[in-house]
């Protein structure tokens, strides 16, 4: 039971996450230039993109975990899926809140029912429902199998979010691989944001995305360890109960 | 009649072809529905009540009600759809006929597809009634063939996701309660473009294909994704 201590990878990743987050914060506040039209408010954007990116990444990892559960039936893949959905949901929530705070000065409203925002809200709900499904199943093997199927099906919302924002007209700018559309949107006056107008901004964005990814990995390692400890505790509990019952009879 | 059905099931050859198995399952569901007549009638009653409730909420403002009618139509179909799904799959569990289906020489994904077809057709019957009701209540051209086509496409995708999710949810502790929580968020990426496409047809002049193209493609993509997932993963959720 050497589980009570953090292993070396986890410790290294924890420190790396803390350091990279500090670096990202410094870059966001001191290195990145002030954006021309939006001013300092635009700095939220680095945070927003970083967490949205990790959200999608986490759901992709959860999908891989789900596929592996169905292929191999190993418990550890279920733990991977569970941890990833949990953390992904936290990052998605952060992206939504940060986006909302940015949207207030940019669009003069906290929330709009544009296709993209609606899709993200749906994505959030779909992954939150994952925990409802888990909670309603007692049998461990069945829970792993059903959650795996669900997490794979739920990824459809991620895929369709990704596609729909590229083919439906939207007020929200497209970040990954959509520079032309964004510029066009800005030219038409549909969007506030016309892309990143300096290399310093691009560098800051990359730093922030990398920092968030490292944080995600560190968080995953800790969460998986926590789940293992929970499982071990459950096993020990049953053993103690069995032992005590054996004594009393 | 039912004896006939049993005999037919027994005389199925060892290696049933995929499509004839699908067809057998669909026909079996129709036969049950013809004898009990419960699924479709419950769905229709529920939808009528929902529509009237919504009208009550929108009340005097007929203009607003008309604006919202497309979304209202889809919301009603989704809610009534969960009833149909729960009913059609729970009936099999209650009578333990599902175990019989599992031991029959039929592939799991044929059972899945048969169920998708039968429940889709039940929902389409409901939609025929709803379209008439909506034309009467809101005076909008819901009868247009393009609208009916989008409705059929959307329904198929919704039920394809629904059969897979319902097969899981009815095996859980919370059963019927869990289905809407799981299924409705998953179906919204479908309903969003479908409702956009339908509302484009609500104006007197027809929209050009370019205006609805991307929405219809999204609906078709959703259908394909969901059916593929269902065919692949159905046997993981029915095995006990």
Interface residues (C-beta under 8 A of the other chain):
Chain A: X70 X115 X118 X119 X122 X125 X126 X129 X132 X133 X136 X137 X138 X142 X145 X146 X148 X149 X150 X152 X153 X154 X156 X157 X159 X160 X161 X163 X164 X167 X168
Chain B: X161 X164 X165 X168 X169 X171 X172 X173 X174 X178 X181 X182 X184 X185 X186 X188 X189 X192 X193 X196 X214 X215 X217 X218 X221 X222 X225 X226 X229 X233 X236 X237
